[in-house]
Each structure stands twice: as structure tokens, then as C-alpha cells.
């Protein structure tokens, strides 16, 4: 029984979204489950997917809080 955890930042994928949408989460769950079926022959009904959204103040990059790193780089990477 595979258990997959996906961590994403709570920023949204488009302007105006402050989180991953329900449709985007459904697509992630479906895509990961299908990949495990295709690669490892794990049945869809035995695959569990957990999506965790992380606030930007709770992660860092390059030794800095992410917002400071982005300011240093001059942009928000996708």
C-alpha cells in the first residue's frame, strides 16, 4: 500500500489564488496514483495521497527564508 506525501507552498498557481485549488489537488492525486499503477502496478484503490500546504514563512531556500531569497534573486521562481 503506497502512501505518497506531496508538499506544496500555500501560494496558489495563479494570481488571486492563495492556495492550491480543489481541482489541482484532484489532478495531483489522480496523476500520482496513475503513475504508481503504471510503474509499480499498485492498484488505485490501495494508494493513499496526502497533500500538505506549507505557508511561505515556514520554509527557506539558499540559507534564507524564502521571501528574503526571492528578493535577493529579484523574482518569484515557479
Order of alpha helices (4+ residues) and beta strands (2+ residues): beta-alpha-beta-beta-beta-alpha
